[in-house]
Amino acid sequence: LHKELQLWENYLDGAEYIAGAGIGFSLADIAFFPNLAYMIRLGLSLERYPNLVNYVKRMVSRSSIIRSWPPHWKNTPGMTLLS
């Protein structure tokens, strides 16, 4: 899992979204983010991956994510990164 997360961490080096610097929000984010969010919900810590932490913060602030977010995810204790 660490090797895979490190790959995604590196993709975000100097980029705001998964497809790379200057690309912006894309299908790559639509495919990747729900999987990452679910892993976080199951207890994955991203403390070793600052680019992924910033990415998650950026994604959860998007209006499309806010509107489609499962309501119980916003109130789960210990899931401040996802709220």
C-alpha positions in Angstrom: 0.0 0.0 0.0 2.9 2.4 0.8 4.4 2.0 -2.6 1.0 2.8 -4.3 0.3 5.8 -2.1 3.8 7.1 -2.7 3.1 6.9 -6.5 0.0 9.1 -6.0 1.9 11.4 -3.6 4.5 11.9 -6.4 1.8 12.5 -9.0 0.7 15.4 -6.9 4.2 16.9 -6.5 3.7 20.4 -7.9 0.2 19.7 -9.0 -3.2 20.4 -7.5 -5.0 17.5 -9.1 -4.0 13.9 -10.1 -3.6 14.5 -13.9 -0.7 16.8 -13.3 0.4 20.5 -13.0 -1.7 22.8 -15.1 -4.3 20.2 -16.1 -6.9 21.0 -13.4 -9.7 18.8 -12.2 -10.2 15.8 -14.5 -11.7 12.3 -14.8 -8.6 11.1 -13.0 -9.8 12.8 -9.9 -13.3 11.5 -10.3 -11.9 8.0 -10.4 -9.3 8.3 -7.7 -10.8 10.5 -5.0 -13.7 8.2 -4.0 -11.3 5.3 -3.4 -8.9 7.4 -1.4 -11.8 8.9 0.7 -13.1 5.4 1.4 -9.7 4.2 2.5 -9.4 7.2 4.8 -12.9 6.4 6.2 -11.6 2.9 6.9 -8.8 4.3 8.9 -5.9 5.0 6.5 -3.6 7.7 7.8 -2.1 10.1 5.3 0.4 11.7 7.7 3.3 10.4 5.6 1.8 11.9 2.4 1.5 15.7 2.7 0.5 16.1 -1.0 -2.3 13.7 -0.6 -3.5 15.5 2.6 -3.6 18.8 0.7 -5.3 17.1 -2.2 -8.1 15.7 0.0 -8.6 19.1 1.6 -8.9 20.6 -1.9 -11.3 18.0 -3.0 -13.6 18.1 0.0 -14.0 21.9 -0.4 -15.3 21.4 -4.0 -19.0 22.2 -4.3 -19.6 19.0 -6.3 -18.1 16.9 -3.5 -20.0 18.8 -0.8 -23.3 18.2 -2.6 -22.7 14.5 -3.2 -21.0 13.7 0.1 -22.6 10.9 2.2 -24.2 12.9 5.2 -22.9 10.4 7.8 -19.3 11.0 6.6 -19.4 14.6 7.7 -20.2 13.6 11.3 -17.9 10.6 11.8 -15.7 11.1 14.9 -12.0 11.1 14.0 -12.6 11.8 10.3 -11.8 15.6 10.4 -9.9 15.3 7.1 -13.1 14.2 5.4 -15.5 16.7 7.0 
